[in-house]
């Protein structure tokens, strides 16, 4: 499916205690206050794939990643 409308994710945050829920509820599970959950945009994109911390990394070979000289070989 291409060309669709991008859905904006939202969360519901309690105006009394700051607790966040993925869905609206009448009562905050964090502080038991009624009608205090307000909808707001969810922080950051929720995509699939590599995280933002891996953006500047490069793939390396196993030989580069593991120091084989420091581990005795079992035969």
N, C-alpha and C positions, 0 to 999 in steps of 0.2 A: 504494500500500500504506500503510495507516494503522494506528495502534494497535500497531505492532510494538515489540519490545524494543530499546532503544537499545544499540548495541554500544560497548563501552568500548575505545578504542584503547590499545595498549601497545607499548612498545619494550623491547629487551633491552640492558642496559648492563653493560659489563665492570666487575667489581668490582676489577680490578687497575689498569686505566689510564683508565677512564671512557668509552671508545669506545662509541657507540650504534649498534645495528643494528635494522632493522625486523623481522627474523626471527631465531629462535634458531639458533645454530650451535655446534658442539662446541668450536671454536677461535676465539678473538678475532682478527679481522683486523688490529686495531690493535697488539697487543703479542704475538701468537702464544701466549698463555696458554690452557691447556685448561680447559674447564668453569667459566669465570668469568662467563659472561653470565647475568644475573638479570633477570627480567621486572619491569617497573614501568610505571605509567600514563604515557601520552604527555603531554607538556606542552601545555596549551591545546586548545581545540576546533579541529577541522579542517573548517570549514564552507565553503560557497560564498558568494560575494557580496562585499560591501564589507568591507574590513579594519577592524580596531578603530580605526585612525588616522583613518578617514573618518567615524566615528560622529557627530561634531559638525559636519561640514561641510554646506554647502548648495550646490545647483547654481547656476552663474552663466552668464550669456550669453557668447558669444564676444566681443561688443563690450566687455564688462568685462575679459575675460581678455587681450586683445591690444591693445597700444597702436599703433593704425594711423598715428598722426601721426609716429612715429619711424622708420617704414620707408618709403622712397620707393616709389611705385607704378610698376611697369613696364607700359607699354602695348603 
